[in-house]
Amino acid sequence: MSNYKTVFFTLGILQIILGIFMLIPVIVQFIYSEIDSSFFGASVVTVIFGTLFFLSNLDHDKKLNLQQAFLLTALSWLSIAIFGSLPFVFSGNEFSFTNAFFESMSGITTTGSTIISNLESMPKGILLWRAILQWLGGIGIIIMAITLMPIMNVGGMQLFKISNNDSSEKILPKSKEIALRLIYIYSGLTALCAISYKILGMNIFDSLTHSMTTIATGGFSNYNQSIGFFDSISIEISAMIFIILGSLPFIAYIKFLSGNKKIFFSDIQIKTFLKIIIFSIVILSIYLNLSNSDQINLRSIFFNVISVLTGTGYVNAQYDDWGSFPIVLFLGLMFIGGCAGSTTCGIKIFRIQILYSFISNQLKKIIYPKGIFVLKYNQSPVDNKFIASIISFIYMYLVIFFVITALLSLTGLDFITSISGAATSISNVGPGLGNIIGPNGNFSSLPDISKWILTLGMILGRLELFAILVLFLPSFWRN
């Protein structure tokens, strides 16, 4: 295992950082007189394991090749989910390991599905830890999507390389500066969101936790009614603004701060993202106007379209009661997701754009057999390697979705719960559809086997499928 010393050294650092973050809820426990040993004990265990990994691999070569990058990506998220579940296990709220791991994986992958049936009765420390997990997951996926995945050639993400240096031996040194900038931007947006929530009526604790899960587009709330609990138009408008800000490519923020002041108006992915939001709101409004005037509520339509498309999962209405068409529309939005290089989930806008352009070019070639058509994205040519990567990603995405749906149905779940559960896990959305896991439901009543299947879907969707699937190829482990 000497070839993987850099992997385990990095895992040790990540676990130590996670253990330090576990001490933050201890402060809240003191403030709200909810003192117990759950977070302190979990922190000690996590830091000890992290220190062992760290010290036993000090002689690593400080390089990370492509094979090691895939392994580190998978093990990082898995180990954080495992150790992140310890505060739930050690708490006095009788979390089974299955439920604790489900909640932790849902948090770190910013999915937002929960097994907690009565959030209002949960200790403040647990509620804060759920928000911290999503906040860490949000910044983690941004850094990974911009620094690691383009070099790993996962699902066409190589279109977003941050430099022309393709040397996989220099993945870590190359990423440090860009990662620091991303953390500053991410933290700044979180602070602005928290301040806006506080000004608009939330208490300090709610504004802090909801700001973390808003920017992370994770959707964990402290209340069963989610954002709908506050029944505030101003809070919902603020949430929509910051959800959209968290759904934009964070590399665009860096370009903006570097002098490209027109990036948010010129980026084709951002423009398409906003067009999908507007189109979905208009088409849903027309449908509800024609079908049932009692259901027309522009406030709910705006909020839930944005929340579902970005995979945030906040709700302010029981939208699965709106009829069959909204259900189909929301399922479609779950699959689309937001922009690459953001905290959002799903197939991603850029893949939909390139697939559309590819199909359009194929049709043109049928009409004009001798014509030459060059596929471009953001004015840059896209070669066949990228196109093949994107098509294979979308194909595998749909295949895995149907496999998860079938497996969930085999565990005894009904059709709506199975299909929406599969969609919400692989797309990291949060709530599903139906009476069980719908907008105001939760996943607590599902069989344990169903929860493990959904957990697998969460990590597959969050890590762009291939970052996990490649580990099961025998050829991957050959030097």
N, C-alpha and C positions, 0 to 999 in steps of 0.2 A: 504493500500500500504506500510505499515511499513516493510513488509518482503522484499521489493525491494529498501530499502534505499541505500544499497551498489551499486545497479545498477544505480540509479539516481545520486548518489555521483560521481561515475566514469564517467557517461555521462557529468556531469558538468565540471570535469577536462578536458575531451577531447574537449569540446566546448571552454573552456578558451584557451587551446593550439591552437585550430584552429583559434580562434580570433586573437591570437598573430601572427600566421603565416600570417594572412591577412595584417599585417602591412608591411611585407617585400616588396610587390609590390609598396607600397607608396614610398619607396626609389627609385625604378626604375622610378616611375612617376616624381619625382623631377629631376632625371638625364636626362630624355628624354623630359622634359617640357610638360608632359601630366597630370598635376595635376587636380584632381577632388575629390569629396568626396565619391566616390563609395566604395573604400576599407576601408577608415576610418570609414564610416557609417556602413558598414557591420561588421567590427571588433567590434565596440561599441555594436551593437545589439547582436552579438554572445557572446561576453564576459559577457554582462548583463544576458542573459539567462543562460549561464554556471555558473555564480556566484550565481544566484538564486537556481539552482539545487544543487550547492556545499554547500551553507550555510544552506539550508533547510534540508540537510541530513547529517549534521556533526555528529549526534549521531548514525550513522550506526555501525553495529557490526563487520565491517572489515572482513567479511567472504562472500564467494560467493559459493553457492551450485550449483548443476548441472542445476536445473531449471532456476536459475538466470543467469547462464553462457550463456544459449541459448538466453534468453531475452536480455542480455547486448550485445551479438554479433550482433543480428538483429538491435536493436535500435541504436547502435553505428554507423553502416554504414548508416542507414537511416537518422539519425540526421545530420551526417557530410555532406551527400549529400544535405540535405535541406539547411543547413546554408552555405555550400560551394557554393550554387547557388546564394547567395545574391549579391556578387560582380558583377555577370553577370546582375542581375536584376537592380541593382543600377547604372550600367554603362550607358553611353549615346549611346549605340549601339543597343537599341531597342530589347533586348532579351525578348521574352515572358517567362512566368514562366515555361511553358512546355519545351521550348528550353534551358532555363537556368538549369533546373533540369536535363534534358537529358545530357547536357555537364558536369555538376557536377558529376552525377552518373557515366558517362563514364570515368571521370577522376579518381575518388576515387576507382573505381573497376578496374582500369588500363585497361579498354577496348580499348579506343582510337578512338571510333567512334565520329564523330563531326558533328555539324549542321552549323558550320561556313563555308561559301562558299568561302570567300576571306580572308585567314589567313594573307596575306601580309599587309592588310589594318587595321588589329586589333591593338589596343594600346598595347604597350609593357607590361603594367601591367596585362592585360588580358592573354596574352601569358604566362607570368611568372606564373600566378595563375593556369593556366591549368597544367603546369609542376609540380608545388608544390602539387596540388591535386593528381597527379599520383605518385609522390614520397612518399607522406604520405600513399597513398593506398598500395604501394609496401611494405613498412616496416610494415604496419598494417596487411597485409595478411600473411607475414612471421611469425610475432609474434603470430598471431592467430592460424596458421597452426601447429606451434611447441609447443605452450603452452596450448591453449584451446581445439582445436578440438580433439587431441588424448584422452583427458579426457572425452570429450563429446561423444566419440564413433561414430563420424560422418564418414560414408563411408569408414570404414577400417583404418581411420587415427590413431586409437589406436596402430597400429604397430610402430608408431614413438614417443611413450611416452619417455620423457626425464629422467624419473626416475621411480622407482618401487612404489612410493607413489601414490596410487589411490584415496586418500581422496579428494573428491570434495569440502570439506570445506576449503581447503588450496590452492585453485587454484591461487589466487592473490599473496600471499607471495612466493609461490613456483616459480612463473614466473618472479619475478623481476630481479634476477641475469642473467638469460638466455636472457631476453629481452634487458638488457643493452648491453650485448655482441653482440647481433644481430644488435643493432643500431650502435655500433662502426664499425662493419664489413661493414654494408650497407653504412654508411656515407663514410668510407674509399674508397670503390669501386666507389662511386659516384664522389669523389674528383679525383681519378685517371682517371676516364673516362673524366671528364671535362678538366683536364690538357692535356690528349691526343688529344681531339678534338681541343683545342686551339692551340697546337703545329702543328696540321695537317691542320690548315687553317681557322677554324671557328673563328668568333669574340667572344668576352667575353660573350655577352648575349646568343648567340646561343649555345656556348659550355656549358654554365651553364644549360640552359633549356633542351637541348638534352641529357645531361648526366643524369639528373633526370629521364627523360622518358625512357632512355635506360636501366638503372639498374632496373627500375620498370617494364621493359618489357611492357610499356604502349603504346608507339608509337605516342603520341602527338608531332607534329612538328610545327614549326613556318611558314611553307610554304606549299602551296597546293601540290607541288611535293614531299613532305616529304624529306627524305634523298637524293632522286634523284636530288633535287635542287642544291646540292653542286657539283654533277658530279665529285666526287673524289673517286678513288679506295682506297686510304689510309684511308679516313674517313669511308668508308663502311666496310673495314677490321676491323678497330677499333670498329665500332658499332657491328659487328658480334661477336668479342671477348667478349665485355662487355655484350652483350645480353646473350651469353652462360654462362658467369659468374653469371649473375642474374638469370639464369634458373636452376642452380645447387642447391641441397638442402643446405640451409644455416647452418643446423646442421653439415654438413660435414666441413664447414669452422671452426666451433668451435672445432670439433674433431681434425682437422689439427693443430690448434693453441695449442691444449692441448697435442700434441705429436704424434698423429697418422698421420705420414707423408705419408702413403700409401692409405689414405682413398679415394682420387680421382681416384685411379687406381683399388681399390678393391670393391667399392660400385657398386652393380649390377644395380641399377637404373641409375647411371651416365653412365655406360658402354652401357646400352641399349639405352639411350637417344642419345649418340653420334653415335651409330650404325644406328639409325633411320635417323639421319641427313645425314650420308654418303650414305645409301641405297636410300633415296629419291632423293638426288642429282644425283646419278648414273642412276637411272631408268628414271628420268626426262630428263637427258642429252641424254640418248639413244633414248628416244621417240622423242625428238626434232630433233635429228640427222637423224632419219629415216623418219620423217614426213615433216620437213621443215627446211632446212639448214639455211635459213635466220633468224630463230628465235634463233639459238644457241648463247648463251651468258653466259658463265660459271659464269661470275661476277653476272649477274642477277639471275641465277639459285641458286647459293650459298646463296646470300643475302635473296631472298624471301622465300626459303625453311626454313631457320633459323628463319626469322621474323614471318612467318605464324605458324610454329610448336610451337614456344614459345608464340604466341599470342601477340607479340610486335606490329605488324601492320605497321611498317615502310615499304615503298616500294621504289624501284628504277626503276620499269618497269611496264607496263600495262600487268600483267601476265594473265589476263582473256582473252587476245587475242591469247594465245598460243595454244588453241585447247581445246577439250572436256576432254581429259585425265588429263591434268594439273589441270583443275577445280575440277575434282573428287578427285585427289590426294591432293590438297590443302584443300578440305572439310574434307578429312580424317585426315590430319595433324591438322586441327583446333580442331577436337574432341580429338585427342591423348593428345596434350599439352606437358608440360614439367615435371619436377620432383616435387614430393611432398615436401613441406617445402621451396619452392622457390617463386618468384614473378609471376610465370607463371600460366596458366589457363588450362582448358580442363579436361578430365577424369583423367589424370595423368598417368605417365609411370608405377608406381608400381601396379596400378589396372589392367592395360593391362597385365602385367607380371603374376600376380596372377591368373587372369582369364584364361590365356593361360595354366598355370600349372594345374589349376583345370580341364579344358577340357581334357588336356593330360592324367591326372590321371583317369578320367572317361572312356576314351577310353581303357586305359590299364586294367581297371577293367572288361571291356567287354571281352577282349581277355584272361585275366587271372583272372577268377572269385574268386579264392581262394588267390590271391595275396594281399599283404598289401602294400599300397603306401602312404607314408607320404608327404604331401605338405609342402615344405619349401620355405622360402624367406630370402635371405642373410644368408643362413645356419641355420636359426631358424625355427622351426615348426610353421605352421599357423593353428589355430584351426578352427572349423566349424563356430564359431561365427563371426570371421573376414571374412571368405569367404562369408557368407550370407550377411554381411554388404556391401561388395564390389559388389556382384552380384546385390543386390537391388539398390545400388547407380547407377550402369551402366544402369540398367533397367529404373529407374526413369529419368535418364539423357536423354535417348533416347525418352521416353514418352513425357517429357516436351518439347524436341526439336520439335517433331511432332505437339504437341499442339500449340506451338508458331508459327510454320510454317503455320498451319491451320488458326490461328487467324489473322496473317498478310495477308494471302490471302483473308480473309473475308473483310479486310479494302481496298481491291482493288489493292494490289500490285501483280506484275507478279510473276511467279513461281520462277525464278532465284533470284529475290530480296527477296522473302519470305523465301526461303530455306536457302540462304546464310545469310540473316539478322538474322534468328533464330540461325544459327550456330555461327555467329560472336558475338551475344549477350550472349548466354549461355556459350560460350567458351571464352568470353572476349578478342576477337582478334582485333577488330577495323574495318578495311574495309571489305566489303563483295565482291560480284561479280556482274557483269552486268554494264550497263551504268549509273545507278542511284547511287548505293552505292559501286561501284567498287573501285579499288586501287587509282584512282585519282578523285573519286567522293566524295559525302558527304550525310548526312542524312537530310539536310535542307528541301528538297521538299516532304518528307514523311508526310502523315496526322498526326495530333497530336495524334490520338488514336494509330497509329503504333508506335510512339515514346514512349508512355507509356508502350506498350506491350514489346518493346525492353528493356526499362529501368527495367521492372520486370525481364526479362531474365538475364540482367546483374547482378543484386544482387543475384538472385538464383544461377547462375553459380559461382559467386565469393565466396559465403558462402557455397559451397558444398551442395546445395539443401536442405538437411535435417535440417540444422540450421535454415532455414526459414519455411519449411513445418511443422515441429513439433509444431510450435506455433499455427497452425490451428486445432490441435487435442484437443478436450474438456478435455481429460484425462491429458493433459499437465498442465492445470490450476488448477487441483485438488491437494490438499495437500496430 
